[in-house]
Amino acid sequence: MKKKSVMLIAIICLSTLSCKSQSKQNDSSMEKEIKDVVIAFVKAGEERNVSAYDQLLHEDFRVIANRYPTPDKTSIIPAASYIALITKKIIGGNKLSVVFKDIDIADHSATVLAHFKDENGGGQLVTILLVKNQEAKWQMIADMATQIKK
């Protein structure tokens, strides 16, 4: 009986380790997918490639712009208005690199904190919310940026 108990405990411990290992692999895989979406978003903005947004942005995507259009306002800019700003060349067109500060994944949702750096080292500190769509693909649903001057 004692041998069976020890064996049962050993099996449970080993299966737990296996589950944790699989979980880390899943998180690592999801983290790469999330980074790819964020990098593609930045590239689409640089190139003002609005067709790329079809796959990247959730239909309910919005930008939270604090102190826009004036310092005393906060604006919620829906996807169509954001794309219009890109199309009219009011925003976008700048070469940026992405430095990921933090990625928090919770099953089918994620939060990313990233620095979108311009060539001077300034840019934006951006908080991005992502969700998985019906096809289990990550899409951006919200973005809030804080300007960083260097």
N, C-alpha and C positions, 0 to 999 in steps of 0.2 A: 504494500500500500504506500509506504514511504517513497519507494522508487517511482511509483506512478505520479505521486504528488510533485516530486522534484522534476520529473520529466514534463509534466503539464506546465509547471512554472517556467521551465526553460523554453518550451514551445511558445508560450505567451510572450515572453521577453523577446525572443527572436522575431516573432511576427510583428511586434510593436516597432522594433528597429527597422524592419523592412518597410512598414507603413510610413515611418518618418522619412526614410530615404526616398520613397516614392513621392511623398509630399514635397520634399525639397527639390526633386527633379521637376515636378509640376510647376512649383513656384518659379524655378529658374527658367523653364520654358515659357511660362506666362510673362515673366519679367522681360525676356528678350522680345516677345511679341509686342508688349507695351512700348518698349523703347523704340522698336521699329515704327510703330504708329506715330509716336511723338516726333521722331526724326523725319518721317515722311511729311508730317504736318508742317514742320519748319521749312523743309525743302519746297513744298508746294507754295508757301508764303513767299519765299525768296524768288521763285520763278513766276509767281502770280498765276499758278496753274490751278484754276478753279475746278477743273474736271477731276483733279486728284481728290478733292474734298468729298466727292460722292461716296467714296469708300471709307474715308477717314472720319467724317463727322456724322454723328447720330442726327436723326431728323429733328431732334429737339435741342441741338447744340446751341449754346449761347456763350457770349463773352460778358463777363462782369467787368465793367470799366469804371474804376473809382476815379473821381475828379475829372470826368469827361461828360459832356463837351466843355464844361467850365469847372474850375476848382471847387465849386460848391455843389456839384452834381455827381450822382452815380448812375450809370446807364447799364441796362441789360440789353445787349445787342444780340438779336436772334441770328441764326445761320444765314438767312437770306440777306440781311443787312450787312453782316460781316463779309459775305462774298461780294456784295455790291461795293463795299469799301476797297476790297482787293481789286476788283475789276476797274474801278475808277482811279486806281493807283494812288489812293489816299493813304493806304497802309500797304505793307509788304515791300518786296523788292530788295530787302537788305540781307546781306550774307551774315548768317549767324551760326555759331557752333552751339552744341547742346552739352551741358554738364549736368548730369543727373545727381541730385542731392539726396533724394529719398523716394522710394517706391513702396507703397503699402497696398498689398493685394488681399482682398476679402472675397474669395470665391468668384463671383461674376462682376465685381466692381473693383476699381483701383483708384488710388490717389497718387499723383506724381508731383514732386517738387523739383523743378529744374531751372537752371540758369541758362537763358538764351543769350549767349555772349556775342556782342558785336566786336569788330576788330580792335576797338579801344579798350576792351575788357568790361565795358558797361553792358547795357542791354536791359533785360527784364528777368526778374525772378518770378516764375510762373507756377501757379498751382493748377493742375489739370485733373479733372475727373473723367474717368473712362468707365464704360460699361460694355459687357458683351451683348451683341445683338442676337437675333434668332438663329443666325448661322454660326454662333460661338466665335465671332470675330470681334476684336476689341475696337471700339469707336470712342472718339472724344465726345463728351456731352457738355462739358463746361470748362472754361478757362478764365482765370483771373490773374492779371499780371501787375507787378509793381516795378516801376522804372528804376533802374540802377545807373547812376552816373559814375563815371570813372575819372 
